Amino acid sequence: MTLCTSTLAQWTVNERRFLHQYPELSGEEYQTAAYIRKWLQEWQIELMPCEPPSVVGFLRGTDGSKTIALRADIDALPVNEEGLKSYLSKNPGVAHVCGHDGHTAILLATAKWLSENRGEVRPNVLFLFQSSEEMLPSGAEALVRQGVMDNVDAVFGLHLWQPLEKGKIGISTGAMMASSDDLRIVITGHGGHGSMPHETIDPIYVASQVIAAVQGVVSRRVNPIEPAVISICRMESGTTYNIIPNQAILYGTIRAQSEKTRRLLATELKQTIEALCSAWGAIGEVIVDWGTPPVVNDKGMSEYVAGVVTEHFGAEVLSYVEPVMGGEDFSYYLEKKPGSFVFIGMGGEKSSFPHHHPRFDIDEDVIPTGVELFIQLVKDFD
């Protein structure tokens, strides 16, 4: 039996479109939070104490011996949205171009259904409407630090996922997504005239050597069967065409799917870059701003999800996906409690642009799948 009726599905789509028009950046989602609280209060779902702008709701089950947490991220991105849809962002320079508006609407619809069918809900349910997934400091880390997860037995989250074929539900029984850490490399040399490079220590030249060398850390210091990525994505140096500057700064990202490899990359980068810069007479400083750990699903909880998907959606819908190198702060919940992060596939004509693209949009046909999955995960939980 389909629990997400056409009426509830349309309600969810309407909520998603409303949220889409009023996006807010990480840590600034106060209007969104007020809107969520209004609905939870209307449905008589208890509001739990937490630092704003995150919102946590609690629904007591008929049994109440166990508690299941469901999470949605509520923040948007600093992007100017493009396209012709009628529900474009009304906040210039801010847009829901990742899918968090859909996640929020799905969790709201789940809360609505569960509140209206309390007699069918055995476990307690914690609704985590989490701030700041896209930027540091992490909203998930903050909620864990505040003790929100202390009495939780299992936690589940989902992501409407453009790279996965529409109609599929993707799971992994282990590593699902990568850690995400920011890298900054400061190379200090000795500037001078561009016509006399021999009298300088050219940080731009040294930076070019560093950019090549960091890939050797991945290819020659990391076990080849361990996924790892180091990408230099930005460089700052110089002021004009004929002056060799004193300093060059490189910015990048470090990704890994195990904590061991994550720490190894940082250590090897520091040693390699400091030594290389020294060889050219420069000073190299490596700063790693630690971000989110890798998302590693609990095997038992992922098998539980697989069983729910097979029973309620059909075995042909279930897809065991390869891990991706994108990051997600859902990892903080999984470090604290067993759980599983799930992809809802929506790749196709209606969702052809990738996440974070200015023209990204959700295929709203798959929104009922997310609602149905969350509801069934709660109803079947022992």
C-alpha positions, 0 to 999 in steps of 0.5 A: 500500500502506498502511504504517500498519497497523491494528495500528500505528494502534491502537498510536498511538491508545493512546500518544496516550491515555496521553500525554493523561492526563499533560500538562506545560506548556511547558518542564516536559515532563520526564516526557514526554521520559523516556517518549519517550527510553525508546521511542527507546532500545528501537528503537535510535534514537540520542539526539542531544545537546540541551537538555532537555526536548526530545528529538532522535533520529537514524536513519541511512538506507541512503544517508545522503547527505541528512537529513530532519527530522520534528517534533512539539511535546510541550507542553500548555496551562494549561487545566482539561479538561472532558468525559467521555472516559475518558482525561481529564488527570490533572494538574489545570489542565493539558491537551492541548487543542491536539493535541500529544499526537496529534502526539507519538504520530504521530512516535513511531509513525513512528519505530517503523515506520522503525526496524523497516524500516530497509532501506526508509529511504534518507535519515537521519531526525532526530526532533524532539520539541520542548518549548515550542511554546505559550509563550516562549521557543520550543523550536524557536528553542532547537533551531535555536540549538543547531545541531540543524538544521545538517546537515538538508536538509528539515524537515516538521511537521504539525498535526491541524487542527480547522478543516479538513474531516476527510479533507483534507490541507491545504498552502500553497506560501507563507505558512501561519501568522502571526507572533505577538508580545505587545503591552503598552501602559502609559498613565500619567496623573494620577489623582484623584477621579471627581467632578473629572475635569478635574483629572486626566489620566484613563488609562482615557479615554486607553486607550479612545482608544488601543483605537480608534486601534490598529485605524487602524494596520491599516486605514490604515498596512498595505497592504490586501492584507497580512493583519494583526491587532491585538487588545487582549485585556486591560485593567488599571486602577483599584481602585474606583468613584470614583477615577481611577487613575494608570495603565492597561495594555493587553495584546494580540497582533500578527499578520502573515504577512510580516516586513515587515508585522510590523515595520511594525505595531510601528513604527506602533503606537509612533508612533501611541500615543505621539502620542495619549497626549501629546495628552491629557497622558499618557505612552504606552509601547509594549512589543512582546515579539517572539514567533514569525515567520510560517510560510512554507513552501518552495514546492518542499517543499510541491509535494513534499508535494502529490505524496506526498499525491496518490500515496498518498492521492489527489488528492481528499484534497489541499487548498490552504488559505488562510493562518491568523492563528494562530502556530506556532514551526515558523517557526524551522525554516523560516527555517533550512532548506526545508520545509513545515508541513501540516494534517491535517483533522479537523473534524466531529462527533468534533472539534467544539470548537476548539483550546484549548477545554476540551472540545477533542478529537482525532478519532482516525480521522485519526491513521493519516493523519498516520503514513502521511504522515510515513512516505511523506515519508521513503520518497519523499525523494531 
